[in-house]
Amino acid sequence: MDFFNNTIRKHIASVTRLDENFTFDQFKVGRSNITFKIEDGTYKYVLRRPPFGNKLESAHNMQREYRIISELSKSKIKVPNPIALCTDRTISDEDFYIMEYVDGQTISDNVVAEAYSKDAKEKISNSFIKAAVELHNYDVSNSNLSDLGKHEEYVKRQLTRWSKQFASQTIRNIPDLDKATDILFETIPNQQRVSIVHGDYRLDNVRIMNNEVSAILDWELCTLGDPLADLGTIIASWANIEEKDTPFIYSPSLSDGFLNRNQILSIYEKESSLDLKDIEFYTRLSFWKHAMIMEGVYVRYSLGYYGDTDKKEIDAFGQSTINFAKKASNINLLKEIL
């Protein structure tokens, strides 16, 4: 890959313990920012950079991601330790950063999840939810991240921003997504607390070690706002085999043994003391966002920004958008999935 040229290799070696002849391997999980494991047989790290080609406005800010994990790493929040940020255009045309490689496993799908026992899955479920609560209980107002974003009206701002960004990249009409957008704008709940919001808190975005969360990954969508947005993503992505037409077709929780959605809600409510009466809204919001994310991936793949790709894979991303939009527009969403 052209990205790892001699200049970049020398720079990486200068800020880590790696030899210049290190090897690299791109993580398959994640379709937005590009993540590599870099290693030389003795040491290993992780490198993050934006995708190639055109990018949505402010959606792939490496400096912002690096700042977030740098601050959170000073607390008990489970994030990888930051190593170095590169913004030097004589080294790279794009910002990138290096962080520690956190040991553990990524439960990327239901096939990987099959290797875990029922007891392990219950422990993982508990740790996953409690790690979210720890993040949401972080006193961001009195931290160096207090200016990361506006504190109030998170949902309204998200709806407006995502709608604008989506309109700038759309190449087709998706009626169900328009319907979901209308429902969301008409039913915005009151925000109970300002917290760090991860933005894509799912089981395949954490590392697991000894049946506990060892690190929360992929902070590109992080901002300040309503913590229940993260809970909505958890509930949306926590699919089960009885659920009809789940767009999370590889969800780890499709493997039996994890706590169910009602149990997850009970744990979160107890640990956070937040009122969950509007959880359907936040769950709908998550399906809606994922529809837009998948459409962005579909557009980038269609335009060749990820290199040569099989047409069937491109079409699958396009259909995934439709499936997420259909779920987001379901009037009886919570009744159906719980």
N, C-alpha and C positions, 0 to 999 in steps of 0.2 A: 504494500500500500504506500502511495506517495507521501502520505502524511508523515511517516516515520523516516524522514530524510536525515542526512548526516548532521545538519544543524540542530534539529530537534533532538536527535539522539544524544548529542554532546550536552545540550542543555539539561535533558532529563538526568543524565549521568551526574551532572554537576550539582543537582539539588536532591539527589537520592543516593543510595548505596549501590545502584545498579551499574553494571558494566555497559559500555556503549553498544555492545553486541547483544543486548537483551532481546528476548522474543516477545511477541504480543499476540493476544487472542481476543477477538471481540466477543463480548457477552451477547448471547442470543436474546436474553430478556430485555425488553424495551425497544421501542421503535421510533424514539424521538431523538434525544441527545445520545451520542455514541459513547459507549463505555468499553474500555479495554483493560484486560489484565496484562501487566507488563512484568516480566521476571527474567532472571539470569541464572536460575538454578540454585541460588542462595537466598536472594531477596525477591520480594514481589510487592507490587503496588497496583493501584487502580488509577487510570487516567480517564478523564471526562472531557469531551469536546462537543460542539454543536454538530448537527447534521450537515452534510454537504448540500449545496444548492440554496435556493431561496428559502427564507425562514419567516415565520410570523413575527410581527413586531414584539420585541422584548420577551419572546417565549423561550429563548435559549441563552440566557445571561449567565455566563460562567462566573463572572466576578460576584454576582449576587448569590449564586449557589455556594461559592467558596466562603463568602462572608457568613452565611447562615450556619454551615456546619462548623465554622471556626468558633462562633459564639456558643452554639449549642454544645459543642464538645467540652466546654468549660463547666458544664453542669452535668447532672446525672442522665440527661437525655442520651439515648443510645444512637450515636452517629459515628461514622469513621473519623479518625483524626486527620485533619488537613496537613498536607506536606508542603505544597508549593503551588502558586498561581502564576501563570505566564500570560502577560498582556503585551509583550514586546513584539512588534510587527517585523523586526529583523529576524525573529526566530520563527514565528508562525503568523499566517494570515488571519487566524482565528484564536481567540482566547482559549486556554485549556487549563485544567488543574489536575494535580496529583494528590491522592489521599491514600491512607493506609488500606491494605487489603485485610478485610475482617474475615477470620476463619468462620466456617459454618456452612450451612446449605441454604440454597434458595429453593423454596417449594414453589416451583414455577407453574405447575399444573397438577391435575388430578392423578396423572400417571406417577409422577414423583411422589405425591402424597401417599400412594399405596404402600410405600415402604415403611410407613409409620404405623405403630399400633394405635388402638383406640385410646389407651391411656396417654400416649404421647401426644395425640391430636388434641385431647382435652387440655393438656398442659400448655400446648402451643397456642390454643385458642385463648386461654386465660392470659398468657403472657402478652399476646398480640394486642388484646383489648386494653390491658393495663399499661402497656407501653404508649398507647394512644392517649390514655388519660394523663399519664405523666407529661406528655408533650403539651396537651391542652391546659394542664395546670401550671405550666411554666409561666413565671411572672414576667411576661414579655413587656408589660407597661413600664417596668422598672429595670429593663435590660438595655443593652446596646443595640437591640433589634427593635426598639420601640418605634423607630422611624421607617421600618421596612414597608409599611403600607398604612393606609387610613384605618382607623379603628372601628368605625361605625358603618352601617349600611353595606356590609360586606356582600350580601346576596344581590342587592340591586346593582352594585358596581360590577360584580361578576357576570350577571346576566347581560348588562350593557356591553361590557368589554368583550366577552366571548362572542356575543352576537355580531359585534362590529368586526372582529377578527375573522369570524367564519364567513361573513359576507364578502370580505376582501379576497378570499381564496376559493369560494364555491364555484363549481363548474356544472351543477345540476340542481334541480328542484327536489326537495325532500319534504312532502306535505306533513308527515308525522312529526318531523322536527319543528316545523312551524307551529303545529298544534301544541306541542309540549312547551314551546317558548311562550305562547299565549297563556297557558295554564300557570306557568311559573311566575310570570310578571303579575298575574292577577291574584296570587296567593302568597306573597312574600311574608314570612313570619317575623316577629320581633326578635332581634338578636339579644341573647341573654348574657353573653360574655365576649370579651375580646381575647383571642388566643392566637398562638402560632397555628396556622392551618397548613398541613403538609400538602394537600391538594390532590394526592393520588395514593392514599393510604390503603394498600391492599397487601394480602399475604405474600404475593410474589415481589413486593418491593421492600421486604425485610430479609435479613439473614437470621437463620436459626442455628443455635448451638445448644446442645443438651436440652432440647425441647423448650428453649426460651429465646426471645428476641435478643440477638447480639448486636444488631445494627439496623437502623432505618435508612433506607437508600432513596435515591432519585428525588431530589429536592427542587427540581426545576419549576414546579407549580406552586411552591410555598409562598405564603403571604400572611398577613394578619387578618383576622376576622372571626367568623362564626365557627366554633369547633365542631358543631353538628354537621357541617358540610363533610368533614372527614368521616363521621359516623355514617352519614348517608352513603358514602362510597363503600364503606365496610359492608353495610347491609345490602347494597346493590350487587356487589361482587361476590357475596357469600352465597353462591348458588347451591342448589341441592337437586338430586336426581328426580324429585317429584315436580320441580318447577317447570312450567310450560315455556318453551321458546326462550330460554335464557341466552342472552348474547355473550355471556361469559362462558363460552363453550369449553374452556380449559381450566375453569376455576378449580383450585386445589380442593375446595370444600365439596366438590362433586364426588370426592372419595369419602365414603362413610366413616364416621367416627369423630368428626369435629363437632363442637357445640353448635346448636342450631341458632337461627337468627333471634328468636325470642330470648334465649339464654344470654346471647351476646348483649342484647339491649338491656337486660336485667343487670348484668355486671357493670356495664358502662354507666347506667343510671345510678347505681349504688356508689360507684367510685367517684363520679363527677358531680353528683347532686344537681344535674341539669334536668329540666323538664323535657321529656321526649315526645310530647303530644303531637308535634309537627314533623315527626321523623319521615312521614311519607313524602313531604315536600323535599327534604334533603336527599332522600333516595331517588326521587324523580330527577332532581338536579344532577345527581351523579350520572344517571343513564344519559341525560341530555348532554353533559360535558363529554362523556365517552363517545357519543355519536359524533361530536365535533372533532374530537381527537382522532378517531378512526378515519374520518373524512379527510383530515389533514394528511394522515399517513397515506391514504389512498391516492390523494392528489400528488404527493411527492413521489410515490412509487410509479404512478402513471407517467410522470414527467422524467423518470429515469434518475432521480437524485440519489438512489441507493444502488445504482449500477444495474446490471442485467438481472431481471427478475421474471420468473415464470408468470405468464398471463393469468393462470388460474389463481396464483397467490394474490395478484393485484385485484382480481375480481372478488376474491374472498374478503379483502379489506373493504371493498365497496359494499358488499352485502352486509358486512358487520355493521357499517354505519346505519343501514336500513333497519337492522334488528335492534340496535340500541335506540334508535328514534321511535320505533314502534313501542318499545317498553316504556320509554319516557312519556309517551302520549296516552298510556293506559289510565283511564279514570279510576279504576279499581286496583291500582298498583299494589298497595300494601296488603290488601285482602288476598290478592292472588299469590304473593310471594311468601307471606307468613303462614 
